[in-house]
Amino acid sequence: MRSSVIATVVSCALVLAACGSGGGAGEDEVNGDGKVVLDVAMDAGLEQAAVDAFDTRVAQFEKAHPDVDVRPREYTWTAATFTSQLAGGTIPDVFTVPFTDGRGLIERGQIADVSTLVAKLPYAKSFNPNVAKAGQATDGKQWAVPIAAYAQALHYNRTLFTQAGLDPDDPPSTWDEVRSAARQITARTGQAGYAQMTTDNTGGWVLATVDYSYGGRLETLKGDKATATIDTPELAKVLADVRSMRWDDNSMGANFLYDWAGINQDFAAGRIGMYVSGGGNYGNLVTQNALKPQDYGVTVLPLAGDRDAGVLGGGTLAVVSPKTGEKTRAAAVQWIDFFYMGKLTDSDAAVLNAKTQADSGQPVGTPDLPVLDRATWDAQQKWIAQYVNVPVDQLKPYTSRMFDQPLLPEPPKSTQDVYKILDNVVQTVLTDQNADIPTLLADAQSQAQALLDRG
């Protein structure tokens, strides 16, 4: 396995067409009619109705850009296949990658530098700065366009807050207040005041989230070398606080093996007062778990006073292959603008998207982290106001402050494997009153570093 990875790296270094310099353009492909051919990513495995809808969007784009021949190609990013696809040159001209890949692809010249073209977009100066940096080179140029983003948030049950004598319009803003509110909810309602995911890598995900909010990090990166930073005072403090809530306060209920689906189900059913998950989780809670809208509240994640504290988040970048020629790159940015960004920046596109969602029974107006600035987001909210079907006032503790929190990327290397290691750590703390936190962290540090060293 290791020799094949080395071979791929060597091949990648030698084959300029596959790995590219990013800056220099390749060759344009032109069809028999003289049109520039543009391969664009379409999610793999779509149902026919979704394929038809995608084809309609292609036809609309081609009508507006008669010199471009758009050809959809099935593509879904996965960590297991992306590197080989990139090296083999089998990726579409326009494709998407997670935020965690952005900086590395830019530094290695494995995507095209379309920053000059992006700079000409009418909203180029309106990107949310906390989000835009995921697609920026070290000089601040925007090589990749952020098209969707999320940040972790604190979700809470307004009904349980009221029953516990807490103000649902004034949710906790510090972790000490979270602990206090959790005790009060449990004491007065009998429900779990606060719960935490612990399985299927979600335990590590949420533990990383809280660690970041305390000023910690799970990894540091220097070039391509990652170093585990799990055995730290910040993460030790997180686990000590979790242990206190579990064993001293008895405010975390009785289920210590929650996955994402399970915690959503219990929260929607009114069995959990607070939990941490992505800020835009309202849609899933309503459509998949029958959440009563009047029960729902969400606020920004509490941050410790440390200047390094931030919110774990992520998202998706639209990028362009380095194989493309200048005309193809221009068409690619036009497609990104049309297909991904239109519903955020164009009133007609925004209204059509909102109407389509509302007609299909989907929530409209959920608090996803905006990729553009507040002024642009506010304008979009006005365009779609007639279709918004979520409790907007109950979302304000989050939406009023979501632009102010520093967004931090997930650990860049072996992310899910590191999360899995931490699942065991948090499970042990929640199920063993005598768990030795220093030993747990030292063992997790060694396991994670061994993974990172293997690459």
ChimeraX attribute file (.defattr): number of C-alpha atoms within 10 A of each C-alpha:
attribute: neighborCount
match mode: 1-to-1
recipient: residues
	/A:1	5
	/A:2	9
	/A:3	8
	/A:4	9
	/A:5	13
	/A:6	11
	/A:7	11
	/A:8	16
	/A:9	15
	/A:10	11
	/A:11	15
	/A:12	20
	/A:13	15
	/A:14	12
	/A:15	12
	/A:16	17
	/A:17	18
	/A:18	22
	/A:19	24
	/A:20	24
	/A:21	20
	/A:22	24
	/A:23	16
	/A:24	14
	/A:25	20
	/A:26	21
	/A:27	12
	/A:28	17
	/A:29	16
	/A:30	16
	/A:31	11
	/A:32	6
	/A:33	9
	/A:34	11
	/A:35	16
	/A:36	20
	/A:37	20
	/A:38	25
	/A:39	21
	/A:40	23
	/A:41	20
	/A:42	21
	/A:43	16
	/A:44	12
	/A:45	11
	/A:46	12
	/A:47	8
	/A:48	9
	/A:49	9
	/A:50	13
	/A:51	16
	/A:52	12
	/A:53	11
	/A:54	17
	/A:55	16
	/A:56	12
	/A:57	14
	/A:58	20
	/A:59	15
	/A:60	13
	/A:61	18
	/A:62	15
	/A:63	11
	/A:64	11
	/A:65	15
	/A:66	11
	/A:67	15
	/A:68	23
	/A:69	22
	/A:70	21
	/A:71	15
	/A:72	19
	/A:73	18
	/A:74	14
	/A:75	18
	/A:76	17
	/A:77	17
	/A:78	10
	/A:79	12
	/A:80	8
	/A:81	10
	/A:82	16
	/A:83	16
	/A:84	16
	/A:85	14
	/A:86	18
	/A:87	21
	/A:88	16
	/A:89	16
	/A:90	13
	/A:91	25
	/A:92	24
	/A:93	27
	/A:94	25
	/A:95	23
	/A:96	23
	/A:97	20
	/A:98	20
	/A:99	26
	/A:100	22
	/A:101	17
	/A:102	26
	/A:103	18
	/A:104	17
	/A:105	20
	/A:106	22
	/A:107	15
	/A:108	13
	/A:109	19
	/A:110	26
	/A:111	29
	/A:112	26
	/A:113	25
	/A:114	25
	/A:115	20
	/A:116	12
	/A:117	17
	/A:118	22
	/A:119	14
	/A:120	10
	/A:121	13
	/A:122	10
	/A:123	15
	/A:124	14
	/A:125	13
	/A:126	16
	/A:127	18
	/A:128	18
	/A:129	15
	/A:130	19
	/A:131	31
	/A:132	23
	/A:133	22
	/A:134	26
	/A:135	28
	/A:136	20
	/A:137	19
	/A:138	11
	/A:139	6
	/A:140	11
	/A:141	17
	/A:142	23
	/A:143	31
	/A:144	31
	/A:145	30
	/A:146	31
	/A:147	21
	/A:148	20
	/A:149	21
	/A:150	23
	/A:151	27
	/A:152	23
	/A:153	24
	/A:154	22
	/A:155	27
	/A:156	26
	/A:157	25
	/A:158	24
	/A:159	18
	/A:160	27
	/A:161	26
	/A:162	14
	/A:163	13
	/A:164	21
	/A:165	13
	/A:166	17
	/A:167	13
	/A:168	20
	/A:169	17
	/A:170	10
	/A:171	21
	/A:172	23
	/A:173	16
	/A:174	14
	/A:175	18
	/A:176	13
	/A:177	13
	/A:178	20
	/A:179	20
	/A:180	16
	/A:181	23
	/A:182	27
	/A:183	23
	/A:184	22
	/A:185	25
	/A:186	22
	/A:187	16
	/A:188	14
	/A:189	15
	/A:190	16
	/A:191	21
	/A:192	26
	/A:193	33
	/A:194	28
	/A:195	26
	/A:196	27
	/A:197	28
	/A:198	29
	/A:199	21
	/A:200	16
	/A:201	22
	/A:202	21
	/A:203	26
	/A:204	26
	/A:205	26
	/A:206	24
	/A:207	26
	/A:208	25
	/A:209	26
	/A:210	28
	/A:211	28
	/A:212	26
	/A:213	26
	/A:214	25
	/A:215	19
	/A:216	23
	/A:217	27
	/A:218	26
	/A:219	19
	/A:220	14
	/A:221	12
	/A:222	7
	/A:223	8
	/A:224	10
	/A:225	11
	/A:226	20
	/A:227	18
	/A:228	24
	/A:229	17
	/A:230	25
	/A:231	20
	/A:232	17
	/A:233	14
	/A:234	18
	/A:235	25
	/A:236	18
	/A:237	14
	/A:238	20
	/A:239	22
	/A:240	14
	/A:241	16
	/A:242	22
	/A:243	24
	/A:244	17
	/A:245	22
	/A:246	21
	/A:247	17
	/A:248	12
	/A:249	18
	/A:250	18
	/A:251	27
	/A:252	26
	/A:253	17
	/A:254	13
	/A:255	16
	/A:256	19
	/A:257	18
	/A:258	19
	/A:259	17
	/A:260	16
	/A:261	13
	/A:262	14
	/A:263	22
	/A:264	23
	/A:265	19
	/A:266	18
	/A:267	24
	/A:268	24
	/A:269	16
	/A:270	19
	/A:271	20
	/A:272	29
	/A:273	28
	/A:274	26
	/A:275	22
	/A:276	23
	/A:277	23
	/A:278	20
	/A:279	26
	/A:280	19
	/A:281	18
	/A:282	26
	/A:283	18
	/A:284	16
	/A:285	20
	/A:286	18
	/A:287	12
	/A:288	13
	/A:289	18
	/A:290	12
	/A:291	21
	/A:292	13
	/A:293	17
	/A:294	12
	/A:295	20
	/A:296	24
	/A:297	26
	/A:298	28
	/A:299	25
	/A:300	27
	/A:301	28
	/A:302	22
	/A:303	22
	/A:304	19
	/A:305	11
	/A:306	11
	/A:307	9
	/A:308	15
	/A:309	22
	/A:310	25
	/A:311	27
	/A:312	27
	/A:313	23
	/A:314	22
	/A:315	19
	/A:316	23
	/A:317	24
	/A:318	24
	/A:319	28
	/A:320	29
	/A:321	31
	/A:322	28
	/A:323	27
	/A:324	26
	/A:325	19
	/A:326	15
	/A:327	18
	/A:328	26
	/A:329	26
	/A:330	16
	/A:331	23
	/A:332	28
	/A:333	22
	/A:334	18
	/A:335	22
	/A:336	21
	/A:337	22
	/A:338	19
	/A:339	17
	/A:340	16
	/A:341	21
	/A:342	16
	/A:343	18
	/A:344	21
	/A:345	19
	/A:346	15
	/A:347	17
	/A:348	13
	/A:349	18
	/A:350	19
	/A:351	21
	/A:352	13
	/A:353	18
	/A:354	23
	/A:355	18
	/A:356	14
	/A:357	15
	/A:358	16
	/A:359	11
	/A:360	9
	/A:361	11
	/A:362	18
	/A:363	19
	/A:364	21
	/A:365	21
	/A:366	19
	/A:367	22
	/A:368	19
	/A:369	25
	/A:370	23
	/A:371	26
	/A:372	25
	/A:373	17
	/A:374	17
	/A:375	10
	/A:376	17
	/A:377	18
	/A:378	10
	/A:379	15
	/A:380	19
	/A:381	19
	/A:382	12
	/A:383	18
	/A:384	20
	/A:385	14
	/A:386	13
	/A:387	19
	/A:388	19
	/A:389	15
	/A:390	20
	/A:391	15
	/A:392	13
	/A:393	10
	/A:394	19
	/A:395	22
	/A:396	17
	/A:397	20
	/A:398	21
	/A:399	22
	/A:400	12
	/A:401	12
	/A:402	22
	/A:403	20
	/A:404	10
	/A:405	17
	/A:406	18
	/A:407	23
	/A:408	22
	/A:409	20
	/A:410	21
	/A:411	21
	/A:412	17
	/A:413	22
	/A:414	16
	/A:415	18
	/A:416	17
	/A:417	16
	/A:418	26
	/A:419	25
	/A:420	20
	/A:421	18
	/A:422	28
	/A:423	23
	/A:424	18
	/A:425	24
	/A:426	26
	/A:427	19
	/A:428	19
	/A:429	22
	/A:430	25
	/A:431	16
	/A:432	11
	/A:433	13
	/A:434	11
	/A:435	16
	/A:436	12
	/A:437	20
	/A:438	15
	/A:439	12
	/A:440	18
	/A:441	20
	/A:442	14
	/A:443	16
	/A:444	22
	/A:445	22
	/A:446	14
	/A:447	15
	/A:448	26
	/A:449	20
	/A:450	13
	/A:451	16
	/A:452	19
	/A:453	11
	/A:454	8
	/A:455	13
